[in-house]
Each structure stands twice: as C-alpha cells, then as structure tokens.
C-alpha cells in the first residue's frame, strides 16, 4: 500500500526537507505514528486527509540530526531518549526520533535504558498496531505489526503482549480508550482484558497526564462511549470515583425514564457529542449531577434537593485532584452550581436574570453575540440542553430559556450594558450616605443594583435616592 507523500506533506515543507536531508546523508528516514495511521485510514475510507502533526523516525542519532540542521532551531530536551525537535520558521515543530529499543520501566512511564536499534525494533516498542505503521520517503507503507488489518477491522490492539505494553507505561490504557473514541474503533479482547488487569495501577501515572488524556477523550465525538469504556475497563473508579458513584442512584421515573443517574449522565454526554466538541463543556456535563448521591443521603433518601451546591464542591475537589487550571475548576463548578437555577430563569426577577447572565462577561465582545459576550451563560444554556435532552423534559425545558436569553440582550441594549448600570451606584456611594462597612452595605448595594439592572432605576440620582430610603429603613 502507498500514500501520496507530496500531497501528505504539502502543508509541511520542513518535514519534507527533514526526510530529504536525512536520506541524502545516507540515513533511513520514515514517517511514523498518527500521520501514517490517519492517511491509511483515509485511503481505506476514500476520504480526504490533511496532516496536522508529522513525526519522523530515523536511523540517524540525535547528534547527527542536530548536525544536519544548523540552519534551524533544534530542541534537545528529549535527546537522552533519542528524540529531538526541529522547529520551522513559522513555529511549527517536527519530532525526529532515532530508531531505538527500550528496557525497564520502573516508574511506569520512562525507560530505564535506551539503545539505538533498527526500524523493526523501533516499531515493536510502540503502543498499538494502528500506530505502528511507517511510510517511506517513496510513500510505501510498511506494516510489521498488523496495523492495516486492524485499521480495516476497526480494532485498537496492543503490539505484542498487552500486559507488557501497559506495564511499560500505564497511561497507554487511557490512550487505548482515546483512540477507540477518536477512530470509532473497538478495543481488541486481549488488550481490553489486560487493561482490566492493570486498571488499578493507573494512579501511578501523574494526575497531569491523566487529566490531559481525559480531556482528549472528551474532545472526541464519542466521549459518551468513552465514559462507558472507562467504566467497563475499571478505569473510572480510580480516575473519577465521583462519576462511578452515580451507578444505581435512583431518579423519579416520571422525569428520568432513561434510568439511574449514571445512565442519565452518559446520555447527556452523548447529546453533547452530537452538538459540540468543547471538552470543558463536556466535563461539566459529565459532572453536573455528582452531588445527587450526597443530597439523597442527606435527605434520608427522600429527595435530591441542594445537589447543585453539593456537586459544585465535589467538582472543585475532583478537578483540583486532576490538576486542572484554577480557571477551569471555577468555570465547571459554576456550571454545576447554577445548572438548575438557570433552568428556572423565566421565573426569576429581571435584575437577577441579568446578574446571572453577566457572570463571566467579556466586555470586549459585541453585545449581541451572546456566546462570545457571555460565554459562561452560553455554556449554562448548552448544559441545560444536554441535561434536558437526556431526560423526559426535552425541549420543553430549554426552548423557553433561549427565547428569554434573546429578550435579555434586548433589555441590556436598553439599559446600555451591565457595566454602565452597575456604575450608577457603588460601595463608596453607600459609605458616603453613612453606611458602615459590612454585610448590610453589601445587601443594600445588591438590592439597588438589581433594580438598576432590571431597568426600574435609570439614573444615578434615582439610585442614590433609593439607597438613602433603604438607609432610613424604607424598602
């Protein structure tokens, strides 16, 4: 089988130059990994393919690669493992790895020893057969591991003994799930069995690496299936016990005929898969009901009241454990905390509606572009869509919210934006009126600003007058 290398590398002139220089210097040089896998898969499916990342393997040593590219910046941070990175003038980088074999993996990630090897030896050390394909400079695809039959059959299969592969790097278990979701493949039976055997060891991997693979799974169009795979392979409990705990938690059948909270959660993630590819939103969908078990226990099994607040606390702890950035933790926790409140948006006072809308506002974006001006609120709406579509509520729950959101944008134009409305009265103004610093000042400021945001108060004079009347005890 062949792939058209000039077409494959049309957008990667430096990659073509790397292959050319290595060959001219007498070295073997091939394309490896995902670029070959995806090019072959596109060929098998009769689809067009544009290479994103291009990796190269060669018989040259890292030192020889550096010598051949004096006119380019070469990063050597991975040189001890046989890898250097050649950087193009436009900033794109190309990993060039020397053929090698690896021995010993005491830390479950990096080899204890590396020695230069042959192309065959290099292929045999890789993770899955579909990633073990190589393409020569002539476009010929070399398959030493059975990758093409597995691409044809739609299987993710470990190269060699799967237990050995996962013992070398436990993260490969999550990578198997990610590739299954990314490619729409099944995990081969012996590979899946080895993952179940090794699943408890996944926490030997750093939380940062686990987080990154989880995000990649959520970024695929089959992340709902990914959650089920993580569960069936025994990986969900050690990674996200908060989600695993949703199994068997009952819900009122009238509202949730789909099943327990876990079944509902997976169904909601599947809805997100059909509509959006944002992994942060999908993370919120995955975690939106994690407070239900605690709420049910707190009520003695009678109801799940307060599960949003409890869920936000659980989510914050879980995402901090997974080393998510603080901004992402706060974002997802806000979505979980407010997802039931936004569902009742039409029932709220206008000022409170505007306050909820305005959380996380990006004032640099045009006012009429809701997803850009109010991205946090837009994500709340998207979460409600996923939640409702995975239950008996369906469009009855979310359609009125979209109409109300449009009405709020019209209202904001009338009051000239949230910032302008809030600037009519500040805490300093209340101090000047004789309020003492403390909770009462905050309560009065919130009351007056809600009326400003609702349009009941239109001028600074009206705001000060209303605040003065509150100070005298009149509401």
N, C-alpha and C positions, 0 to 999 in steps of 0.2 A: 504493500500500500504506500501511496505517496501523498504528500501535501505540497501545495504550491508555495515554496518558501518566499519568492519575491513578493507575492501577494500578502503572505502572512506577516512579512516584516516591512511592508510598505510604509507603515507609520513609525517604524523603529530603525532608522538608518544606522544608529550606533550599534545596535545588536547585530545587524548585517556586517558592519565593519569589524566587530569583535570576532565573529566567525571567520571572516576573510583573513585577518591578521594572524590568528592562531593557526589556520590551515597553511598560510604562506610560510610560517615559521616551522612547519613540519609536525604540528601537533594535531591530534584528533579533537574536534570540537562539535558538539551536538546541542540541539535544543532539548530541554527536559521538562518534565512536570506538567503543570496545568495547561500551559500553552499548547503542548502537543496533544494532551487529552482532549481539550476543547476543540482543537482543529480537527481531530479524527472524528469526534462525536458529531461535529457539524457536517463533515463529509458523509458520515453514515446516515444522517437525517436529511441530507440535501438542503442544509441551511447555510446562510452566510455567516461568516465569523470574522470578528475584528479582535486581534490580540490586544490585551490590556497589559499584562505583566509577562515579561520574557526572561526566562532563566536559561543559563548556558552551563554545560559541564564540559570539562576538557582534560586531556592528558597532561597539560602544562601545570607546573607548580605555581603556587601563588606568586612567588618571586618572579617567575618568568612572565606571568600575566602583567605584573607591575612594569617590568622592563619593556614590554611591547606597547605600553600606553603612556609614554612620557608626556603626551600632549593632552591628557585628560586627568581629572581628579580621580584618584583611586582610594577608596576607603578600605582599611585593612583590619577593622575591628574583629572580623571573624577569621583572620588568616591562620590562627593556630588550628582551626578546624577545616582548613582548606578552602576558605571562601573569601573572595574579595569582591568589591562592588565598584564598577566603572560608571562614572557619572557623566551624563551627556550635557552639552552646553545649555539645554533647556531645563535641566534639573532632574530629568528622569534618570533612574538608576537601573543598572543591569547586574544581577548577581552572577558571578563566574565562579563555579566550584570545581576544584580538582577531583578527578576520579579517586575514590578512597574507600577504605573499609574502616569499620569502627568496632571497638572492643570495650566491653564493660560499661555499665550504665548505673553506677552506684547511686546517683542522685535521681534516677528515673527521668532524666532529661538529656544530659550531655554525655558523650562517650568519654571513658577514662583514657582511651588511647586511640589515635588516628594514624593510619599509614596510607601512603598513596597506593592506588590499586589500578585495576583495569576497568573498562566500561562495564563488563559483565558483573564484576564485583560491586561496582558502584550502584548498579540497578538493583541488585539483590538486597541492599541495605535499606531501600526506600520503603515507604509505608504500605501503599495499596497498589494493586496491579494496574489500575487505571491511571495511576500517577507514575508508573514505571516505564512508560513509553518514551522513546527518544526519536528525534528526527535529525538526519544527517544534513550536511550543507547542500546535498543534492535533492533534499525533500523526501528521501526514503525513510519510512517509519520502521524502526526496529522494535520488535516486541519479544523480549526474552522472558517475560513473566506471565503471559496470557492476558495482557491488558485488553487487547482488541476483542477477544471473545466475551470478556466481562462487560465491556462497553456495549457490545451488541445485546447481551443478555440483561443489561441494566443491573449489575451487581457491584457492590463495594466489597472487595475481598483482600485480605491481608496478603502480602508477599511472604511466601514460606510459612513458617509456623506462627499463627496469630498470637499465641501466648508470648512468644519471644519478642515479636514486634511491639506488643503493648508493654512488656516488661522493660524494653529499652526506653520508651517514652510513653507514659500513661496518658498524655494529652491526646495521643492518637485515637483513643476511644471516643473522645468528643469530635475529633476530626472525621471519624467514620460516620457519625450522625450528621455532621455538617455536609459532607459530600453526598450522603443519601438524600438530604433535603435539597441541596443545591442542584443535583443532577436528576432528581426524581427516581433514584435507584433504591433497591432493597439491599440490606446488609446480608452477605452470604452466611449460611447457617453456622459453620465452624467459627467464623470471625465473630458473629454475634454471641456464640457460646463463650468464647474467650473474653469478650467484653464483660459478660455477666460475671465470670470468674474473677476478673481483675477490677471490677467497678469500685469496690471499697477503697482501692488504692488511689483513686482519682484525686483525693485531697492531699496526696504527696506532691502534687503539682501546685505551683504558686497560684494564689487566687487571681492575680492579674492575668495569667494565661488562661485560666478557666473563664474569667469574665470575657476575654476577647473572643474565645470560641463560642460562648453563649450568644454574644452579640452577632457573630457571623451566622449562627443558626437562625436567629430571629430576623436577620436581614434577607433570608431566602424566601421564596414564595410558598414554601411548605413548612413553615415553622410550627404550625399546629401538629403536623405529623412528627416534627422534631421533638416536641414535648412528649408525645406518646412514646417515641423511641427511647428518649432518656428514661422514661418511667419503666418501660418493659425491659430495658437493659440494666436496670439497677443503678443508673447514674443520677436520677432525680433526687433521691433521698440525700446522698452526700452533698449535692450541689445546691439544691433548693428544697430543703425539707419543708419549708413553708407552703410550697405548692403541693408536694406529696401528701401533706396533711389534709388536703381537701378531699381525698378519697373517702367516700362513704358518708360525707357530711350532707344530711338530707335538706331538701328545699321544698316549699309548698308546690305541689304538682300543678295547681291551677296557673301559677306563674312560670314554673320551670318544668314543663313536661319532658324536657330533654334528659333530666336526671340529676345526680348529685352535683355538688359544687365543682368537683374536678371535671366532670363531663361538661358542665356549662362553661368552665374556663377554657377548655380545649376548643369547644365550639366557637367561643368568642375570638380566640386567636385565629381560627380558620377564617372567620369573617374578615379579620384584619388582613390576612394573607390575600384575600380576593380584592381588597381595596387599596391597601397601602404597603409600602416596603420599609417604612421608618422603624428601625429596631427599637428606638426608645419608646415609641408609642406602643409597639407590641409588648415590650417589657411591662408597661403599665397595664395593658390588657391581661397579660399573664398573671399579674399580681393584684388585680383590682379587688378580688374577694378574699384575700388571705386572712382578713380579720374575722371572717364568719365563724370558724371553729371556736375562737376565743369568745366571741359575742354570744354564741349559742350556749357555751358552758357557763358564762357569766349570768345568763338569764335562767339557768336551770333547765335548758332545753326548750324554752317557750318561744323565743324569737331571736333574731339576729340584729336587733337594734344597736346602733353605735358601731357597726362593723367597719364603717369607713374610717373613723378616727383610730380605732384599734389597728386597722390594716395599714394606715399611714405610718404608725410607729413600727410595726413589724417590717414593712418595706424598707424603712430607713436603716434598720439594723441589718437586714439582709443585704442591701446594696452596699453598705459600708463594709460588710464582711467580704463582699466580692470586689472591693476596691474601686467602685465606680466613683467618678469625679463628683465633688460636692454638688455642683450644679445639676447633674443628672439625678442624684439622690433627691434633691429638693423638688425637682420637676416632677419625677414619678410619684413621690409621696404626695404632692399637691393634687395630682390627678386622682390618686386613690382616695384621698380625703374628701374631695369635692364631687366625685362622680355621681353620687346620689343627690347632692344639693343642686347641681346644675340640671338634673332631670326635672326638678321642680321649679325651674327658672320662671315660667309664666305666673307662678303663684306668689313670687317674691315682690316686694316693693321695688319701684323703679330705681331708686337710689342703690339698693343692694344689688340689683341686676348689673348696674353699671360698675359697681365695685368689683364684682366677680369677673366681669368682662375685662376690666382693666388690669388685673393682676398679670404681671409679666409683659406689659405693653411695650412695644418697640416704637417709640415716637418718631423714628426716622422713616418708617414705612407710611405709605398713603393711608388715610383714614378709612377709605372704602375697600381696602384689601385686607379683609378680616384675618386670613391665615398668616399674613406677614405682620400686620399691626398688632394682632392679639394672638400670638402663636400658642400660648398656654391655654387660652379659652378654646381655640380651634381644636387642640388636642383633646380637651374635655368633651367637645361635641363628638369627635371621632370615637372616643372611648364609649360614649353613650350609645352610638350607633352599633358598635360591636357587641356591647352588653345586651342591648335590646334585641338585636337580630338573632342572638343565641338563646332567646327565651320566647315566651308566648307574647310578649309585648310588641315586638317587631316595630314597624314604622309608626304605630300609634304613640310610641314613647319618644321617638327622636324627631319626627317631622315637625311638630309644633315648635321645637327648640330652634330649628333652622329659620323658621319664619320670625320668631321673636328676636333672633340674632340680627336679622336684617333690620328689624324695627329699631333695635338699639343703635345701629350705625346711623340711621336717620336721626335719631334723638341726639347722638353725640355731635352731629353737624349743627344741630340747633343750639346746643349749649357751648359750641366752639371747643370741644375736646375736654378730656378729663383733667389735664394739667391746668388749663385755664380755669376750670370750675373749682378745682381744689385750691388754686391760688387766691380765691376771693377771701378765704379765711384761713389763718394759720394758728399754730400754738402760741406764737408770740403775740398775736392779736388778743387771744384769751388772757394771757398774762397781763397785758395792758388793761384789760377790763376788770382785773382784780382777782382772777382765778389763781389758785395756788397750784404749783406743780403736783401732779399725782393722777390717780385713776379718774377722778371726776373731770379733770381737764380733758383727758382723752375721750371720755364718754360724750362730753358736750361737743367736742370737735367732730367726732364721728357723726353725731346726730345732725349737726348743721351741714356738714359736707354731704351727707346722704341727701338732704333736701336740695342742696345746690346741684348735685349730680342728677337728681330727679327732675330738675327744672322748676321746682317750686320757688327757689330763691335765685334771682337773676343778677343782682348787683352786690357790690361789696357793702353798700350801706344797709341793704336788707339783711345780709349775713351778720353784720355787727349788731344790728337791732335785735335779731332773733337770738343771738348769743347773749346779749345783755338781758333779755327777758328770761332766758334759761338761768342766768346767774341770779335773777331775783326769784327763781323758783317757779316760773310760769313755763308751761310746755305748750 
